[in-house]
Amino acid sequence: MATAYVAFDGHWVDDTAPYLFKTTDYGASWTDASGDLPRETPGSSIHTVVEDPRSPNLLFVGTEFGVYVTLDGGSSWDRFMNDLPPVAVHDLVIHPRDFDLVAGTHGRSIWIADDITPLQQLSDAVLGSDVHLFENRVGTKWLNFSKGRIQSYFKFRGDNPPRGAPINFYLRSEPHDSVRIEIEDPITGRARTLYTPGHAGINRVRWNMEFLPNEHEVEQHRAFLTQVHETITRAIQDTRRTDLLEQMQKDLLAVQRFPNLYNNADYSDSDDSRGLLLDHLGHISTRLAEAQSVRQFYSIREQLLAFSQIVDDQAFFGFYGEELSTIDAPAGHYRVILTVDGQSYTGTVSVREDPIKQTSAGG
C-alpha cells in the first residue's frame, strides 16, 4: 500500500488554514488534497483524516469546526454534519463491518453517522444517472430487552439507530410526484407499498420489515367483526336488564363517545339507554364498513370489547377472535421496485434475525 496522508495544524502560530497532503508512492512525492476546504478566519484546522476502505476517493476530515467529506479524493469538499454541532473532531473511524462513520469530538462525546454505504457507491456513473437504487445494508430484527427501571445516567446516553431495513436511492433532481417504493416477497406474494416525497441527492427510507394483511384477510376480519357486532346488537335489543343498559351507557359512552371518536355523531335522548347504545353500535358499524388499516380495525375491535358484559361468558371463549395485525417479514431477500415519475427501477432489500437470537437457536 503506497498511499498515505498527512495533515498539519498551525493554529499555535495563528495559522488556522487546512493543510492536507497525499502520497501514492511511499512519500517520494506529495500532492495537496485540501481542495476547497474553507480557509477564512478562524479557518478549519485539520485534526484527522480517514480514507474509506471501499472507495479510495471517499475521504473524511475532522476539523476544528466539524466534519467534511470529499468524493473525488480531495478536489472538492462539503460539510458532513448530520446534526453534529460545530465542534472540534479529533478522531474518525469507519466501522469495518457496519460502515458507520464514528467521530471522536472535543466536548460532544462520540458522534455516529449511520450507514455511509450510499456514499461508498456514489460514483460518477451514479451521479450522472437520473435515478439510482443503491445496494442496501441488511436490516436487523433486533430483539427488545428491558434493563429494569430508568437510572439517572440513562439521560447521558445517545439514541440507538432507527429500526428498520434501509432503502437508499439517488435522485439527480426533484421528482414531480411522490416516490413509490414497493417491497415484494417472492415466496408468499405479500407486498408493502411506501411513499416518500423524494429530493435531489441521496434519499433514505426505512421499511419496518412488516407486511400488511392482504385484501382477503382484511375482508375476512371485517366479516368476523360484523358477526360480533350483530350478536351484540341483538343482545342489546333483547335484554330486559335495564340496570345493565344504564350502567353501560354511563361507563361505555363516557369513554368512547366524547373524547374524539363520535363526539359529533347523532344520538337518541339521553334517558333512553337502549336507544343510545344502539345508536352507538350504528356508528361503530359505519366505521367498520369503512375501515381499511390495521389501526382502524384494532380501534373497532376495542370498542366492541367494551360490550363484553352483554354477551356474558361468550366473551371468554374466542368470541372476539384474534386481532388483525401486521405480518413480520422473515429473514431473507425481498424485491424492491422504486417508481419515480412513472419510471420503475428494481433492487433488493435484505432482512436478518438478531445475531443473539441466531446464536441461541444454534445452541
C-alpha positions as a Markdown table, in Angstrom:
| # | Residue | x | y | z |
|---|---|---|---|---|
| 1 | Met | 0.0 | 0.0 | 0.0 |
| 2 | Ala | 1.8 | 3.1 | -1.2 |
| 3 | Thr | -0.8 | 5.7 | -0.2 |
| 4 | Ala | -0.6 | 7.8 | 2.9 |
| 5 | Tyr | -2.0 | 11.2 | 4.1 |
| 6 | Val | -0.5 | 13.8 | 6.4 |
| 7 | Ala | -2.3 | 16.8 | 7.9 |
| 8 | Phe | -0.6 | 19.8 | 9.6 |
| 9 | Asp | -2.1 | 22.0 | 12.3 |
| 10 | Gly | -0.6 | 25.5 | 12.6 |
| 11 | His | -3.0 | 27.1 | 14.9 |
| 12 | Trp | -0.3 | 27.7 | 17.5 |
| 13 | Val | 1.3 | 30.3 | 15.1 |
| 14 | Asp | -2.1 | 31.8 | 14.3 |
| 15 | Asp | -2.4 | 29.8 | 11.1 |
| 16 | Thr | -5.8 | 28.1 | 11.0 |
| 17 | Ala | -5.8 | 27.1 | 7.3 |
| 18 | Pro | -6.4 | 23.4 | 6.5 |
| 19 | Tyr | -3.2 | 21.6 | 5.3 |
| 20 | Leu | -3.7 | 18.1 | 3.9 |
| 21 | Phe | -1.3 | 16.2 | 1.6 |
| 22 | Lys | -1.4 | 12.8 | -0.1 |
| 23 | Thr | 1.3 | 10.5 | -1.4 |
| 24 | Thr | 0.8 | 7.4 | -3.6 |
| 25 | Asp | 4.5 | 6.5 | -4.0 |
| 26 | Tyr | 5.6 | 5.9 | -0.4 |
| 27 | Gly | 6.4 | 9.5 | 0.2 |
| 28 | Ala | 8.5 | 10.2 | -2.8 |
| 29 | Ser | 6.1 | 12.9 | -3.9 |
| 30 | Trp | 3.1 | 14.7 | -2.3 |
| 31 | Thr | 0.0 | 16.5 | -3.7 |
| 32 | Asp | -2.2 | 19.0 | -2.0 |
| 33 | Ala | -5.6 | 17.3 | -1.1 |
| 34 | Ser | -7.1 | 20.2 | 0.8 |
| 35 | Gly | -9.1 | 21.4 | -2.2 |
| 36 | Asp | -11.7 | 24.0 | -1.4 |
| 37 | Leu | -11.8 | 23.5 | 2.4 |
| 38 | Pro | -12.6 | 26.9 | 4.0 |
| 39 | Arg | -9.5 | 29.0 | 4.8 |
| 40 | Glu | -11.1 | 32.1 | 6.1 |
| 41 | Thr | -10.5 | 33.0 | 9.8 |
| 42 | Pro | -10.9 | 31.1 | 12.1 |
| 43 | Gly | -10.4 | 28.5 | 9.3 |
| 44 | Ser | -10.7 | 24.7 | 9.6 |
| 45 | Ser | -7.5 | 23.3 | 11.0 |
| 46 | Ile | -7.5 | 19.6 | 10.3 |
| 47 | His | -7.1 | 17.2 | 13.2 |
| 48 | Thr | -7.6 | 13.8 | 11.5 |
| 49 | Val | -8.3 | 12.2 | 8.1 |
| 50 | Val | -9.7 | 8.8 | 7.1 |
| 51 | Glu | -9.9 | 7.1 | 3.7 |
| 52 | Asp | -12.9 | 4.8 | 3.0 |
| 53 | Pro | -11.8 | 1.1 | 2.7 |
| 54 | Arg | -14.1 | 0.5 | -0.2 |
| 55 | Ser | -13.9 | 3.8 | -2.2 |
| 56 | Pro | -10.3 | 5.4 | -2.1 |
| 57 | Asn | -11.7 | 8.7 | -3.4 |
| 58 | Leu | -14.1 | 9.0 | -0.4 |
| 59 | Leu | -12.3 | 10.9 | 2.4 |
| 60 | Phe | -13.4 | 12.4 | 5.6 |
| 61 | Val | -11.5 | 15.0 | 7.7 |
| 62 | Gly | -12.2 | 16.1 | 11.2 |
| 63 | Thr | -11.6 | 19.8 | 11.7 |
| 64 | Glu | -11.8 | 22.4 | 14.4 |
| 65 | Phe | -15.4 | 23.0 | 13.4 |
| 66 | Gly | -16.8 | 19.7 | 12.2 |
| 67 | Val | -16.5 | 17.1 | 9.5 |
| 68 | Tyr | -16.0 | 17.5 | 5.8 |
| 69 | Val | -16.3 | 14.9 | 3.0 |
| 70 | Thr | -14.9 | 14.6 | -0.5 |
| 71 | Leu | -16.0 | 12.1 | -3.2 |
| 72 | Asp | -13.1 | 13.0 | -5.6 |
| 73 | Gly | -10.0 | 12.4 | -3.5 |
| 74 | Gly | -9.8 | 16.0 | -2.2 |
| 75 | Ser | -10.5 | 18.3 | -5.1 |
| 76 | Ser | -13.9 | 19.5 | -3.7 |
| 77 | Trp | -15.2 | 19.2 | -0.1 |
| 78 | Asp | -18.6 | 19.5 | 1.5 |
| 79 | Arg | -19.7 | 19.8 | 5.1 |
| 80 | Phe | -20.8 | 16.5 | 6.5 |
| 81 | Met | -22.5 | 17.3 | 9.8 |
| 82 | Asn | -25.8 | 15.4 | 10.0 |
| 83 | Asp | -26.9 | 17.3 | 13.2 |
| 84 | Leu | -23.3 | 17.4 | 14.6 |
| 85 | Pro | -22.7 | 20.8 | 16.3 |
| 86 | Pro | -19.7 | 22.8 | 15.1 |
| 87 | Val | -17.2 | 21.2 | 17.5 |
| 88 | Ala | -13.6 | 20.0 | 17.1 |
| 89 | Val | -13.4 | 16.5 | 15.8 |
| 90 | His | -10.1 | 14.9 | 16.8 |
| 91 | Asp | -10.6 | 11.3 | 15.5 |
| 92 | Leu | -12.5 | 9.5 | 12.8 |
| 93 | Val | -13.1 | 5.8 | 12.3 |
| 94 | Ile | -15.1 | 3.9 | 9.7 |
| 95 | His | -16.6 | 0.8 | 11.2 |
| 96 | Pro | -15.1 | -2.2 | 9.3 |
| 97 | Arg | -18.3 | -4.3 | 9.4 |
| 98 | Asp | -21.2 | -1.8 | 9.5 |
| 99 | Phe | -19.6 | 1.1 | 7.7 |
| 100 | Asp | -20.8 | 3.7 | 10.1 |
| 101 | Leu | -18.6 | 6.9 | 10.5 |
| 102 | Val | -17.6 | 7.3 | 14.1 |
| 103 | Ala | -16.3 | 10.7 | 15.3 |
| 104 | Gly | -14.5 | 11.5 | 18.5 |
| 105 | Thr | -15.2 | 15.1 | 19.4 |
| 106 | His | -14.0 | 17.6 | 21.9 |
| 107 | Gly | -17.0 | 18.4 | 24.1 |
| 108 | Arg | -19.7 | 16.4 | 22.4 |
| 109 | Ser | -18.5 | 12.8 | 23.1 |
| 110 | Ile | -18.9 | 10.3 | 20.3 |
| 111 | Trp | -21.0 | 11.0 | 17.2 |
| 112 | Ile | -22.0 | 8.4 | 14.7 |
| 113 | Ala | -23.3 | 8.8 | 11.2 |
| 114 | Asp | -25.1 | 5.5 | 10.5 |
| 115 | Asp | -24.5 | 3.6 | 7.2 |
| 116 | Ile | -22.3 | 5.6 | 4.8 |
| 117 | Thr | -22.7 | 2.8 | 2.2 |
| 118 | Pro | -24.6 | 5.1 | -0.3 |
| 119 | Leu | -21.5 | 7.4 | -0.3 |
| 120 | Gln | -19.3 | 4.5 | -1.0 |
| 121 | Gln | -21.3 | 3.7 | -4.1 |
| 122 | Leu | -21.7 | 7.3 | -5.3 |
| 123 | Ser | -19.6 | 7.1 | -8.5 |
| 124 | Asp | -19.6 | 9.4 | -11.5 |
| 125 | Ala | -21.9 | 7.0 | -13.2 |
| 126 | Val | -24.4 | 7.2 | -10.4 |
| 127 | Leu | -24.2 | 11.0 | -10.2 |
| 128 | Gly | -24.8 | 11.1 | -14.0 |
| 129 | Ser | -28.0 | 9.0 | -13.8 |
| 130 | Asp | -31.5 | 10.4 | -13.2 |
| 131 | Val | -32.3 | 7.7 | -10.6 |
| 132 | His | -30.2 | 5.1 | -8.9 |
| 133 | Leu | -31.2 | 2.4 | -6.4 |
| 134 | Phe | -28.2 | 1.6 | -4.1 |
| 135 | Glu | -27.3 | -1.8 | -2.7 |
| 136 | Asn | -28.7 | -1.6 | 0.8 |
| 137 | Arg | -27.4 | -2.7 | 4.1 |
| 138 | Val | -29.1 | -5.7 | 5.7 |
| 139 | Gly | -31.9 | -4.8 | 8.1 |
| 140 | Thr | -31.8 | -6.5 | 11.5 |
| 141 | Lys | -34.8 | -7.5 | 13.5 |
| 142 | Trp | -33.3 | -6.5 | 16.9 |
| 143 | Leu | -34.7 | -8.2 | 20.0 |
| 144 | Asn | -36.2 | -6.0 | 22.8 |
| 145 | Phe | -34.5 | -6.2 | 26.2 |
| 146 | Ser | -35.5 | -4.4 | 29.4 |
| 147 | Lys | -32.8 | -3.2 | 31.8 |
| 148 | Gly | -35.3 | -2.5 | 34.6 |
| 149 | Arg | -36.1 | 0.9 | 36.0 |
| 150 | Ile | -34.6 | 4.0 | 34.5 |
| 151 | Gln | -31.3 | 5.1 | 36.0 |
| 152 | Ser | -30.2 | 8.7 | 36.2 |
| 153 | Tyr | -27.2 | 8.0 | 34.0 |
| 154 | Phe | -29.5 | 6.9 | 31.1 |
| 155 | Lys | -30.1 | 10.6 | 30.4 |
| 156 | Phe | -26.5 | 10.8 | 29.2 |
| 157 | Arg | -26.6 | 8.2 | 26.5 |
| 158 | Gly | -27.4 | 8.6 | 22.9 |
| 159 | Asp | -30.2 | 7.2 | 20.8 |
| 160 | Asn | -29.9 | 3.9 | 19.0 |
| 161 | Pro | -30.1 | 4.0 | 15.2 |
| 162 | Pro | -33.7 | 3.9 | 13.9 |
| 163 | Arg | -35.1 | 0.4 | 13.4 |
| 164 | Gly | -35.9 | -0.9 | 10.0 |
| 165 | Ala | -34.3 | -2.0 | 6.8 |
| 166 | Pro | -32.9 | 0.9 | 4.9 |
| 167 | Ile | -33.7 | 1.5 | 1.3 |
| 168 | Asn | -31.4 | 4.1 | -0.2 |
| 169 | Phe | -31.7 | 5.8 | -3.6 |
| 170 | Tyr | -30.3 | 8.7 | -5.5 |
| 171 | Leu | -32.3 | 11.4 | -7.5 |
| 172 | Arg | -30.5 | 13.9 | -9.7 |
| 173 | Ser | -33.4 | 16.3 | -9.5 |
| 174 | Glu | -36.6 | 16.8 | -7.5 |
| 175 | Pro | -39.4 | 14.5 | -8.7 |
| 176 | His | -42.8 | 15.8 | -9.8 |
| 177 | Asp | -44.7 | 13.3 | -7.7 |
| 178 | Ser | -44.2 | 11.3 | -4.6 |
| 179 | Val | -41.7 | 8.4 | -4.9 |
| 180 | Arg | -43.4 | 5.0 | -4.6 |
| 181 | Ile | -41.5 | 2.0 | -3.1 |
| 182 | Glu | -42.9 | -1.5 | -3.3 |
| 183 | Ile | -41.4 | -4.4 | -1.3 |
| 184 | Glu | -42.4 | -7.8 | -2.5 |
| 185 | Asp | -41.9 | -11.3 | -1.0 |
| 186 | Pro | -41.2 | -13.6 | -4.0 |
| 187 | Ile | -42.2 | -16.7 | -1.9 |
| 188 | Thr | -45.5 | -15.6 | -0.3 |
| 189 | Gly | -46.5 | -12.9 | -2.7 |
| 190 | Arg | -47.0 | -10.4 | 0.1 |
| 191 | Ala | -46.3 | -6.8 | -0.7 |
| 192 | Arg | -45.9 | -3.5 | 1.0 |
| 193 | Thr | -46.1 | -0.1 | -0.6 |
| 194 | Leu | -44.4 | 3.1 | 0.9 |
| 195 | Tyr | -44.4 | 6.7 | -0.3 |
| 196 | Thr | -41.9 | 9.4 | 0.2 |
| 197 | Pro | -41.6 | 13.0 | -1.1 |
| 198 | Gly | -38.1 | 12.5 | -2.5 |
| 199 | His | -35.5 | 15.2 | -3.0 |
| 200 | Ala | -32.4 | 15.8 | -5.1 |
| 201 | Gly | -29.4 | 13.8 | -3.8 |
| 202 | Ile | -29.3 | 10.7 | -1.5 |
| 203 | Asn | -32.6 | 9.6 | 0.0 |
| 204 | Arg | -33.2 | 7.0 | 2.7 |
| 205 | Val | -36.5 | 5.3 | 3.6 |
| 206 | Arg | -36.7 | 2.7 | 6.4 |
| 207 | Trp | -39.1 | -0.2 | 5.9 |
| 208 | Asn | -40.3 | -1.6 | 9.3 |
| 209 | Met | -39.9 | -5.2 | 8.0 |
| 210 | Glu | -43.6 | -5.8 | 8.2 |
| 211 | Phe | -46.2 | -6.6 | 5.6 |
| 212 | Leu | -49.8 | -5.5 | 5.8 |
| 213 | Pro | -52.7 | -8.1 | 5.7 |
| 214 | Asn | -53.8 | -8.8 | 2.2 |
| 215 | Glu | -57.3 | -7.9 | 0.9 |
| 216 | His | -58.7 | -11.4 | 1.6 |
| 217 | Glu | -57.5 | -11.3 | 5.2 |
| 218 | Val | -58.9 | -7.8 | 5.7 |
| 219 | Glu | -62.3 | -8.7 | 4.3 |
| 220 | Gln | -62.3 | -12.0 | 6.4 |
| 221 | His | -61.7 | -10.0 | 9.5 |
| 222 | Arg | -64.3 | -7.4 | 8.6 |
| 223 | Ala | -66.9 | -10.2 | 8.1 |
| 224 | Phe | -66.0 | -11.7 | 11.5 |
| 225 | Leu | -66.3 | -8.4 | 13.4 |
| 226 | Thr | -69.6 | -7.8 | 11.6 |
| 227 | Gln | -70.9 | -11.1 | 13.1 |
| 228 | Val | -69.7 | -10.0 | 16.5 |
| 229 | His | -71.4 | -6.6 | 16.0 |
| 230 | Glu | -74.7 | -8.3 | 15.0 |
| 231 | Thr | -74.6 | -10.6 | 18.1 |
| 232 | Ile | -74.1 | -7.6 | 20.4 |
| 233 | Thr | -76.8 | -5.6 | 18.7 |
| 234 | Arg | -79.3 | -8.4 | 19.2 |
| 235 | Ala | -78.3 | -8.8 | 22.8 |
| 236 | Ile | -78.9 | -5.1 | 23.4 |
| 237 | Gln | -82.2 | -5.2 | 21.7 |
| 238 | Asp | -83.4 | -8.3 | 23.6 |
| 239 | Thr | -82.1 | -7.8 | 27.1 |
| 240 | Arg | -84.5 | -6.9 | 29.9 |
| 241 | Arg | -81.8 | -5.8 | 32.2 |
| 242 | Thr | -82.4 | -2.1 | 32.1 |
| 243 | Asp | -79.9 | -1.6 | 35.0 |
| 244 | Leu | -77.1 | -3.1 | 32.9 |
| 245 | Leu | -78.0 | -0.9 | 30.0 |
| 246 | Glu | -77.9 | 2.2 | 32.2 |
| 247 | Gln | -74.6 | 1.2 | 33.6 |
| 248 | Met | -73.2 | 0.5 | 30.2 |
| 249 | Gln | -74.5 | 3.9 | 29.0 |
| 250 | Lys | -72.6 | 5.6 | 31.8 |
| 251 | Asp | -69.4 | 3.6 | 31.5 |
| 252 | Leu | -69.1 | 2.9 | 27.8 |
| 253 | Leu | -70.3 | 6.1 | 26.2 |
| 254 | Ala | -68.3 | 8.3 | 28.6 |
| 255 | Val | -65.1 | 6.7 | 27.2 |
| 256 | Gln | -66.0 | 6.1 | 23.6 |
| 257 | Arg | -68.4 | 8.8 | 22.5 |
| 258 | Phe | -67.0 | 12.0 | 23.9 |
| 259 | Pro | -63.2 | 12.1 | 23.8 |
| 260 | Asn | -62.7 | 12.0 | 20.0 |
| 261 | Leu | -64.5 | 9.0 | 18.4 |
| 262 | Tyr | -68.1 | 10.0 | 17.9 |
| 263 | Asn | -68.4 | 13.4 | 19.6 |
| 264 | Asn | -70.2 | 14.9 | 16.6 |
| 265 | Ala | -72.5 | 11.9 | 15.9 |
| 266 | Asp | -76.3 | 11.9 | 16.4 |
| 267 | Tyr | -77.7 | 10.0 | 19.5 |
| 268 | Ser | -81.1 | 9.4 | 20.9 |
| 269 | Asp | -82.5 | 11.1 | 24.0 |
| 270 | Ser | -80.1 | 10.7 | 27.0 |
| 271 | Asp | -82.9 | 9.0 | 29.0 |
| 272 | Asp | -83.1 | 6.1 | 26.6 |
| 273 | Ser | -80.1 | 3.8 | 27.4 |
| 274 | Arg | -81.0 | 1.1 | 24.9 |
| 275 | Gly | -81.5 | 3.7 | 22.1 |
| 276 | Leu | -78.2 | 5.4 | 22.9 |
| 277 | Leu | -76.3 | 2.1 | 22.9 |
| 278 | Leu | -77.9 | 1.0 | 19.6 |
| 279 | Asp | -77.1 | 4.4 | 18.1 |
| 280 | His | -73.5 | 3.9 | 19.2 |
| 281 | Leu | -73.4 | 0.5 | 17.6 |
| 282 | Gly | -74.8 | 2.0 | 14.4 |
| 283 | His | -71.8 | 4.5 | 14.4 |
| 284 | Ile | -69.4 | 1.6 | 15.0 |
| 285 | Ser | -71.0 | -0.3 | 12.1 |
| 286 | Thr | -70.4 | 2.6 | 9.8 |
| 287 | Arg | -66.7 | 2.8 | 10.9 |
| 288 | Leu | -66.4 | -1.0 | 10.4 |
| 289 | Ala | -67.7 | -0.8 | 6.8 |
| 290 | Glu | -65.2 | 2.0 | 6.0 |
| 291 | Ala | -62.1 | 0.5 | 7.9 |
| 292 | Gln | -59.0 | -0.2 | 5.8 |
| 293 | Ser | -56.0 | 0.0 | 8.1 |
| 294 | Val | -54.8 | -2.4 | 10.9 |
| 295 | Arg | -55.1 | 0.6 | 13.3 |
| 296 | Gln | -58.7 | 1.2 | 12.4 |
| 297 | Phe | -59.7 | -2.4 | 12.8 |
| 298 | Tyr | -57.9 | -2.5 | 16.1 |
| 299 | Ser | -59.9 | 0.5 | 17.3 |
| 300 | Ile | -63.2 | -1.0 | 16.3 |
| 301 | Arg | -62.4 | -4.3 | 17.9 |
| 302 | Glu | -61.5 | -2.5 | 21.2 |
| 303 | Gln | -64.9 | -0.6 | 21.0 |
| 304 | Leu | -66.8 | -3.9 | 20.6 |
| 305 | Leu | -64.8 | -5.5 | 23.5 |
| 306 | Ala | -66.4 | -2.9 | 25.8 |
| 307 | Phe | -69.7 | -4.6 | 25.3 |
| 308 | Ser | -68.5 | -7.9 | 26.8 |
| 309 | Gln | -70.9 | -7.6 | 29.7 |
| 310 | Ile | -73.9 | -8.0 | 27.4 |
| 311 | Val | -72.6 | -11.3 | 25.9 |
| 312 | Asp | -71.8 | -12.8 | 29.3 |
| 313 | Asp | -69.5 | -15.9 | 29.2 |
| 314 | Gln | -69.2 | -15.8 | 25.4 |
| 315 | Ala | -66.6 | -13.1 | 25.7 |
| 316 | Phe | -64.1 | -15.6 | 27.3 |
| 317 | Phe | -64.3 | -18.3 | 24.6 |
| 318 | Gly | -63.0 | -16.7 | 21.4 |
| 319 | Phe | -66.0 | -14.5 | 20.8 |
| 320 | Tyr | -63.9 | -11.6 | 19.7 |
| 321 | Gly | -61.4 | -13.6 | 17.7 |
| 322 | Glu | -57.8 | -12.6 | 17.0 |
| 323 | Glu | -56.6 | -9.1 | 16.2 |
| 324 | Leu | -55.9 | -8.1 | 12.6 |
| 325 | Ser | -52.2 | -7.5 | 12.7 |
| 326 | Thr | -49.2 | -6.8 | 10.5 |
| 327 | Ile | -47.0 | -9.8 | 9.4 |
| 328 | Asp | -43.3 | -9.9 | 10.3 |
| 329 | Ala | -41.1 | -10.4 | 7.3 |
| 330 | Pro | -38.9 | -13.4 | 7.9 |
| 331 | Ala | -35.1 | -13.3 | 7.3 |
| 332 | Gly | -34.4 | -13.3 | 3.6 |
| 333 | His | -34.2 | -11.2 | 0.5 |
| 334 | Tyr | -37.0 | -9.1 | -0.9 |
| 335 | Arg | -37.6 | -7.4 | -4.2 |
| 336 | Val | -37.7 | -3.6 | -4.3 |
| 337 | Ile | -39.5 | -1.6 | -7.0 |
| 338 | Leu | -38.8 | 2.1 | -7.0 |
| 339 | Thr | -41.1 | 4.2 | -9.1 |
| 340 | Val | -40.1 | 7.9 | -9.9 |
| 341 | Asp | -42.3 | 9.9 | -12.2 |
| 342 | Gly | -43.6 | 6.8 | -13.9 |
| 343 | Gln | -40.3 | 5.1 | -14.4 |
| 344 | Ser | -39.5 | 1.9 | -12.4 |
| 345 | Tyr | -36.2 | 0.7 | -11.0 |
| 346 | Thr | -35.6 | -2.6 | -9.3 |
| 347 | Gly | -33.3 | -3.7 | -6.5 |
| 348 | Thr | -33.3 | -5.8 | -3.3 |
| 349 | Val | -33.5 | -5.3 | 0.5 |
| 350 | Ser | -32.5 | -8.0 | 2.9 |
| 351 | Val | -33.6 | -8.9 | 6.5 |
| 352 | Arg | -31.8 | -10.9 | 9.1 |
| 353 | Glu | -32.6 | -12.1 | 12.6 |
| 354 | Asp | -30.9 | -10.6 | 15.7 |
| 355 | Pro | -27.5 | -12.4 | 15.9 |
| 356 | Ile | -28.2 | -13.1 | 19.6 |
| 357 | Lys | -31.4 | -15.0 | 18.5 |
| 358 | Gln | -29.4 | -16.9 | 15.9 |
| 359 | Thr | -26.8 | -17.9 | 18.4 |
| 360 | Ser | -29.3 | -19.0 | 20.9 |
| 361 | Ala | -31.2 | -21.1 | 18.3 |
| 362 | Gly | -28.0 | -22.7 | 17.3 |
| 363 | Gly | -27.4 | -24.0 | 20.8 |
